[in-house]
């Protein structure tokens, strides 16, 4: 917790003493701090502190520098920068509760009408530590309160959105809410440069968790957005590469490939426990893909065709279609007498590269048909148009 500064606190003396403690490579920073402080160049001093904190070697000295130096002139600091600096100091406390207390003090200081967006950043980062302490209910309240505040802004700094979605994703991971985790984690990735801001190990963990969420989420039937994201490439060449292949199998409704990858489920208990649910899910995705591949004028599908696509018995097809209709994955009607399904609509999808190529072929075929009609009209209806 930032200590209360005495009126006669000797800043130059403190900086000089600290300079003697740090490695020689860092000592020039302290000379810069003293110079800028004496000249009251607060913006430049803030930038110097941020630069110092980015240096990994500064880690052991961050708490002391914040509590004994930064806190002395914190009212002069841009509030977003203040929270950013405080967060890097908070990460160094050996006790998580000390980190929470430290950030709670900072949160109070930025809780003003003019800095509500920065307040959200401080609240969410404090919530991240609370989550590690198991204070789940407090984290839920922080997410709900922060979401209401963010809804009142047209836009805020990307770093604030990134914090909100990152902590929200971690909360939903703890709660095993796969659909909400998937949504929040993808929104978080949209706010960061994955190659610059995440380590290779962090990218693998994020890709792995997102893959599991996509597979286990009850209402997630389109993986295109994840499949097109560079984060998924983090699994290539790792022990989890099979999971990436499984996602592509699901997205294309490839039941044969799914069956070939089932033996890998022993590596992940959650998948092994959900094997039957995953079979039902890929059958639904196989149905969606079969409908999607058809042209809009050819979407009357027999039960036997669906059974062949999904590897189900004909008796199980009606229940599968009813499930797809209830989930709003498709719209249409079932003819129980003729044992056919008429599809009028299929859920919009984010397409992977192969599906985009399939769409290209459809457009080319449509273009050919338009040209044929145009030629026919020109040849057969010339006189009518001439009149």
C-alpha positions as CSV (number, residue, x, y, z in Angstrom):
1,X,0.0,0.0,0.0
2,X,1.4,3.4,-1.0
3,X,2.8,5.0,2.2
4,X,1.8,8.5,3.2
5,X,4.6,10.8,2.3
6,X,6.1,13.1,5.0
7,X,6.2,16.8,4.2
8,X,9.9,16.9,4.6
9,X,10.6,13.6,2.7
10,X,14.0,13.9,1.1
11,X,13.5,12.7,-2.5
12,X,17.1,13.3,-3.7
13,X,18.4,11.3,-0.7
14,X,16.0,8.4,-1.3
15,X,17.0,8.2,-5.0
16,X,20.6,8.4,-4.2
17,X,20.4,5.5,-1.7
18,X,18.3,3.4,-4.1
19,X,20.8,4.1,-6.9
20,X,23.5,2.4,-4.8
21,X,21.3,-0.7,-4.5
22,X,20.5,-1.3,-8.2
23,X,22.8,-2.9,-10.9
24,X,25.0,-0.4,-12.6
25,X,22.9,-0.7,-15.8
26,X,20.0,0.8,-14.0
27,X,21.7,3.6,-12.1
28,X,21.4,6.2,-14.8
29,X,17.6,5.9,-14.5
30,X,17.8,7.3,-10.9
31,X,19.8,10.2,-12.0
32,X,17.2,10.9,-14.7
33,X,14.4,10.6,-12.1
34,X,16.1,13.1,-9.8
35,X,16.7,15.6,-12.6
36,X,13.2,15.5,-14.0
37,X,11.7,15.6,-10.5
38,X,13.7,18.7,-9.6
39,X,12.6,20.4,-12.9
40,X,9.0,19.4,-12.3
41,X,8.8,17.8,-15.8
42,X,6.0,15.4,-14.7
43,X,5.1,14.0,-18.2
44,X,8.8,13.2,-19.0
45,X,9.2,11.7,-15.5
46,X,6.2,9.5,-16.0
47,X,7.6,8.2,-19.3
48,X,11.0,7.6,-17.6
49,X,9.2,5.6,-14.8
50,X,7.3,3.5,-17.4
51,X,10.5,2.8,-19.3
52,X,12.3,1.8,-16.1
53,X,9.4,-0.6,-15.2
54,X,9.5,-2.2,-18.6
55,X,13.1,-3.3,-17.8
56,X,13.0,-6.9,-16.3
57,X,15.9,-6.0,-14.0
58,X,13.8,-3.4,-12.3
59,X,11.4,-6.0,-10.8
60,X,12.9,-6.1,-7.3
61,X,12.9,-2.3,-7.0
62,X,9.4,-1.4,-8.3
63,X,7.5,-1.5,-5.0
64,X,10.0,0.7,-3.1
65,X,10.2,3.2,-6.0
66,X,6.4,3.5,-6.2
67,X,5.8,3.8,-2.5
68,X,8.6,6.1,-1.7
69,X,8.9,8.2,-4.9
70,X,6.0,7.9,-7.3
71,X,3.4,8.3,-4.5
72,X,5.1,11.7,-3.7
73,X,3.9,13.2,-7.0
74,X,1.2,10.8,-8.1
75,X,-1.4,13.7,-8.4
76,X,0.7,15.0,-11.3
77,X,0.5,11.7,-13.2
78,X,-1.9,10.9,-15.9
79,X,-4.4,8.5,-14.2
80,X,-4.1,5.8,-16.9
81,X,-0.3,5.9,-16.5
82,X,-0.6,5.9,-12.7
83,X,-2.6,2.7,-12.8
84,X,-0.3,1.1,-15.4
85,X,2.7,1.8,-13.1
86,X,0.9,0.7,-10.0
87,X,-0.1,-2.6,-11.6
88,X,3.5,-3.4,-12.4
89,X,4.4,-2.7,-8.8
90,X,1.4,-4.8,-7.5
91,X,2.7,-7.8,-9.4
92,X,5.8,-7.9,-7.2
93,X,4.1,-8.4,-3.8
94,X,4.8,-11.9,-2.6
95,X,1.4,-12.0,-0.9
96,X,-1.7,-11.8,-3.2
97,X,-3.8,-10.0,-0.5
98,X,-1.1,-7.3,-0.3
99,X,-1.5,-6.8,-4.1
100,X,-5.3,-6.5,-3.7
101,X,-4.9,-3.9,-0.9
102,X,-2.3,-2.0,-2.8
103,X,-4.6,-1.8,-5.9
104,X,-7.6,-1.0,-3.8
105,X,-5.9,2.1,-2.6
106,X,-5.1,3.1,-6.2
107,X,-8.7,2.3,-7.2
108,X,-10.0,4.9,-4.7
109,X,-7.7,7.5,-6.1
110,X,-9.0,7.2,-9.7
111,X,-12.7,6.8,-8.7
112,X,-13.8,10.2,-10.1
113,X,-16.4,11.2,-12.7
114,X,-13.6,12.2,-15.1
115,X,-11.6,8.9,-14.8
116,X,-14.3,6.2,-14.6
117,X,-12.7,4.4,-17.5
118,X,-9.4,4.2,-15.7
119,X,-11.3,3.2,-12.6
120,X,-12.5,0.1,-14.5
121,X,-8.9,-0.8,-15.3
122,X,-7.9,-0.6,-11.6
123,X,-11.0,-2.5,-10.5
124,X,-10.5,-5.3,-13.0
125,X,-6.8,-5.7,-12.2
126,X,-7.6,-5.9,-8.5
127,X,-10.2,-8.5,-9.4
128,X,-7.6,-10.6,-11.2
129,X,-5.7,-11.0,-7.9
130,X,-9.0,-11.7,-6.1
131,X,-9.7,-14.5,-8.5
132,X,-6.4,-16.1,-7.6
133,X,-7.4,-15.8,-4.0
134,X,-10.7,-17.6,-4.7
135,X,-12.9,-14.5,-4.1
136,X,-15.1,-15.4,-7.0
137,X,-18.2,-13.6,-5.9
138,X,-16.3,-10.3,-5.6
139,X,-14.9,-10.8,-9.1
140,X,-18.4,-11.3,-10.5
141,X,-19.5,-8.1,-8.9
142,X,-16.5,-6.3,-10.3
143,X,-17.3,-7.6,-13.8
144,X,-20.9,-6.6,-13.6
145,X,-20.2,-3.1,-12.3
146,X,-17.4,-2.5,-14.8
147,X,-19.5,-3.6,-17.7
148,X,-22.2,-1.0,-16.8
149,X,-19.5,1.7,-16.7
150,X,-18.0,0.7,-20.0
151,X,-21.5,0.6,-21.6
152,X,-21.7,4.3,-20.9
153,X,-18.7,5.1,-23.0
154,X,-18.5,5.3,-26.8
155,X,-15.0,4.0,-26.6
156,X,-12.1,3.8,-24.1
157,X,-8.4,3.0,-24.4
158,X,-7.8,-0.5,-25.8
159,X,-5.7,-1.5,-22.7
160,X,-8.9,-1.0,-20.6
161,X,-11.0,-3.3,-22.8
162,X,-8.1,-5.8,-22.9
163,X,-8.1,-5.9,-19.1
164,X,-11.9,-6.2,-18.8
165,X,-12.1,-9.1,-21.3
166,X,-9.0,-10.9,-20.0
167,X,-10.2,-11.0,-16.4
168,X,-13.7,-11.8,-17.5
169,X,-12.4,-14.7,-19.5
170,X,-10.4,-16.0,-16.5
171,X,-13.5,-15.7,-14.3
172,X,-15.6,-17.7,-16.8
173,X,-12.9,-20.3,-17.0
174,X,-13.0,-20.8,-13.2
175,X,-16.8,-21.1,-13.5
176,X,-16.5,-23.6,-16.5
177,X,-18.8,-21.3,-18.5
178,X,-17.4,-22.3,-21.8
179,X,-19.5,-20.1,-24.1
180,X,-18.8,-17.0,-22.1
181,X,-15.1,-17.8,-21.8
182,X,-14.9,-18.3,-25.6
183,X,-16.6,-14.9,-26.3
184,X,-14.5,-13.0,-23.7
185,X,-11.2,-14.6,-24.7
186,X,-11.7,-13.8,-28.4
187,X,-12.6,-10.2,-27.5
188,X,-9.5,-10.0,-25.4
189,X,-7.3,-11.3,-28.3
190,X,-8.9,-8.6,-30.5
191,X,-7.4,-6.0,-28.1
192,X,-3.8,-7.2,-28.1
193,X,-1.0,-8.0,-30.4
194,X,-0.7,-11.7,-29.6
195,X,2.9,-11.9,-30.8
196,X,4.1,-8.8,-29.0
197,X,2.1,-8.9,-25.8
198,X,1.9,-12.7,-25.1
199,X,4.8,-15.1,-24.6
200,X,5.0,-18.3,-26.7
201,X,3.9,-20.3,-23.6
202,X,0.9,-17.9,-23.0
203,X,-0.2,-18.2,-26.6
204,X,-0.2,-22.0,-26.4
205,X,-2.3,-21.9,-23.1
206,X,-4.7,-19.4,-24.6
207,X,-5.2,-21.4,-27.8
208,X,-5.6,-24.6,-25.8
209,X,-8.3,-23.1,-23.5
210,X,-10.1,-21.5,-26.5
211,X,-10.1,-24.8,-28.3
212,X,-11.6,-26.7,-25.4
213,X,-14.2,-23.9,-24.9
214,X,-15.2,-24.1,-28.5
215,X,-15.7,-27.8,-28.4
216,X,-17.5,-28.0,-25.0
217,X,-19.6,-24.8,-25.3
218,X,-23.2,-25.8,-25.6
219,X,-24.1,-23.0,-28.0
220,X,-20.9,-22.8,-30.1
221,X,-21.5,-24.3,-33.5
222,X,-19.2,-22.1,-35.6
223,X,-15.4,-22.2,-35.0
224,X,-14.5,-20.1,-38.0
225,X,-13.5,-17.0,-36.0
226,X,-11.1,-19.1,-33.9
227,X,-9.8,-21.1,-36.9
228,X,-8.9,-17.9,-38.7
229,X,-7.1,-16.4,-35.7
230,X,-3.3,-16.6,-35.6
231,X,-3.5,-17.7,-31.9
232,X,-4.5,-21.2,-33.1
233,X,-1.2,-21.6,-35.0
234,X,0.5,-21.7,-31.5
235,X,-0.7,-25.3,-31.2
236,X,1.0,-26.4,-34.4
237,X,4.0,-28.6,-33.8
238,X,3.1,-29.0,-30.1
239,X,1.6,-32.0,-28.2
240,X,-1.7,-30.3,-28.6
241,X,-1.6,-30.2,-32.4
242,X,-4.3,-32.9,-32.5
243,X,-6.7,-30.4,-30.8
244,X,-6.3,-28.0,-33.7
245,X,-7.1,-30.8,-36.2
246,X,-10.2,-31.7,-34.1
247,X,-11.5,-28.1,-34.4
248,X,-11.1,-28.2,-38.2
249,X,-12.9,-31.6,-38.3
250,X,-15.8,-30.1,-36.3
251,X,-16.0,-26.9,-38.4
252,X,-16.3,-29.0,-41.6
253,X,-18.6,-31.6,-40.0
254,X,-16.1,-34.3,-40.9
255,X,-17.2,-37.2,-38.7
256,X,-14.6,-39.6,-40.1
257,X,-11.8,-37.3,-39.0
258,X,-13.5,-36.9,-35.7
259,X,-13.6,-40.6,-35.1
260,X,-9.9,-40.9,-36.0
261,X,-9.0,-38.3,-33.4
262,X,-11.2,-39.7,-30.6
263,X,-8.3,-41.8,-29.1
264,X,-6.6,-38.5,-28.2
265,X,-9.4,-37.7,-25.8
266,X,-7.6,-39.7,-23.1
267,X,-5.2,-36.8,-22.9
268,X,-7.9,-34.4,-21.8
269,X,-10.5,-35.7,-19.2
270,X,-13.0,-33.0,-20.0
271,X,-13.2,-34.2,-23.6
272,X,-13.3,-37.9,-22.5
273,X,-16.2,-37.2,-20.1
274,X,-18.1,-35.3,-22.9
275,X,-17.5,-37.8,-25.7
276,X,-21.2,-38.5,-26.3
277,X,-22.1,-34.8,-26.2
278,X,-19.3,-34.2,-28.7
279,X,-20.7,-36.9,-31.0
280,X,-24.1,-35.2,-31.0
281,X,-22.4,-31.8,-31.6
282,X,-20.5,-33.0,-34.7
283,X,-23.6,-34.6,-36.1
284,X,-25.3,-31.2,-35.9
285,X,-22.3,-29.5,-37.5
286,X,-22.3,-32.1,-40.2
287,X,-25.9,-31.4,-40.9
288,X,-25.2,-27.6,-41.0
289,X,-22.3,-28.1,-43.4
290,X,-24.4,-30.4,-45.6
291,X,-27.0,-27.7,-45.9
292,X,-24.5,-24.9,-46.3
293,X,-22.8,-26.7,-49.3
294,X,-26.1,-26.9,-51.1
295,X,-27.4,-24.1,-53.3
296,X,-30.5,-22.2,-52.1
297,X,-32.7,-23.8,-54.7
298,X,-31.7,-27.3,-53.6
299,X,-32.4,-27.5,-49.9
300,X,-34.9,-30.2,-49.7
301,X,-33.0,-33.1,-48.1
302,X,-34.2,-36.6,-47.6
303,X,-33.7,-38.4,-44.3
304,X,-31.5,-41.0,-46.0
305,X,-29.2,-38.3,-47.2
306,X,-28.9,-36.7,-43.8
307,X,-28.3,-40.2,-42.3
308,X,-25.5,-40.8,-44.7
309,X,-23.9,-37.4,-44.0
310,X,-24.1,-37.8,-40.2
311,X,-23.6,-41.5,-39.9
312,X,-26.9,-41.9,-38.0
313,X,-29.7,-44.3,-38.6
314,X,-32.7,-42.9,-40.5
315,X,-34.7,-43.3,-37.3
316,X,-32.4,-40.8,-35.5
317,X,-32.6,-38.1,-38.2
318,X,-35.8,-36.5,-37.2
319,X,-34.6,-35.9,-33.6
320,X,-31.3,-34.4,-35.0
321,X,-33.2,-32.0,-37.2
322,X,-35.6,-31.0,-34.5
323,X,-32.5,-30.3,-32.2
324,X,-31.0,-28.1,-35.0
325,X,-34.3,-26.2,-35.4
326,X,-34.6,-25.7,-31.6
327,X,-31.1,-24.3,-31.4
328,X,-31.9,-22.0,-34.4
329,X,-29.0,-23.5,-36.4
330,X,-31.4,-23.9,-39.3
331,X,-35.0,-23.0,-40.2
332,X,-37.4,-25.0,-42.2
333,X,-39.9,-27.8,-41.9
334,X,-40.0,-31.6,-41.7
335,X,-42.2,-33.7,-43.9
336,X,-42.7,-36.9,-41.9
337,X,-44.6,-38.6,-44.6
338,X,-42.1,-38.1,-47.4
339,X,-39.2,-38.2,-44.8
340,X,-37.7,-35.0,-46.1
341,X,-36.5,-31.7,-44.6
342,X,-37.0,-28.4,-46.4
343,X,-34.4,-25.9,-45.2
344,X,-35.2,-22.2,-45.7
345,X,-32.3,-20.7,-43.7
346,X,-29.0,-21.8,-42.2
347,X,-27.2,-19.9,-39.4
348,X,-24.6,-17.4,-40.8
349,X,-21.0,-18.6,-40.4
350,X,-17.5,-17.2,-40.2
351,X,-15.9,-19.3,-43.0
352,X,-12.5,-20.9,-43.0
353,X,-10.4,-20.9,-46.2
354,X,-11.8,-24.1,-47.6
355,X,-15.4,-22.9,-47.1
356,X,-14.5,-19.5,-48.6
357,X,-13.2,-21.4,-51.7
358,X,-16.5,-23.3,-51.8
359,X,-18.4,-20.0,-51.7
360,X,-16.2,-18.8,-54.6
361,X,-17.2,-21.9,-56.7
362,X,-20.9,-21.2,-55.8
363,X,-20.6,-17.6,-57.0
364,X,-18.9,-18.8,-60.2
365,X,-21.7,-21.2,-60.9
366,X,-24.3,-18.5,-60.1
367,X,-22.5,-16.2,-62.6
368,X,-22.7,-18.9,-65.3
369,X,-26.4,-19.3,-64.7
370,X,-27.0,-15.5,-64.9
371,X,-25.1,-15.4,-68.2
372,X,-27.1,-18.3,-69.6
373,X,-30.4,-16.5,-68.7
374,X,-29.0,-13.3,-70.1
375,X,-28.1,-15.0,-73.4
376,X,-31.5,-16.7,-73.6
377,X,-33.4,-13.4,-73.0
378,X,-31.3,-11.7,-75.6
379,X,-31.9,-14.4,-78.2
380,X,-35.6,-15.1,-77.5
381,X,-36.9,-11.8,-76.3
382,X,-35.2,-9.4,-78.6
383,X,-38.4,-8.3,-80.2
384,X,-40.2,-7.8,-76.9
385,X,-37.5,-5.6,-75.6
386,X,-37.3,-3.7,-78.9
387,X,-40.9,-2.7,-78.5
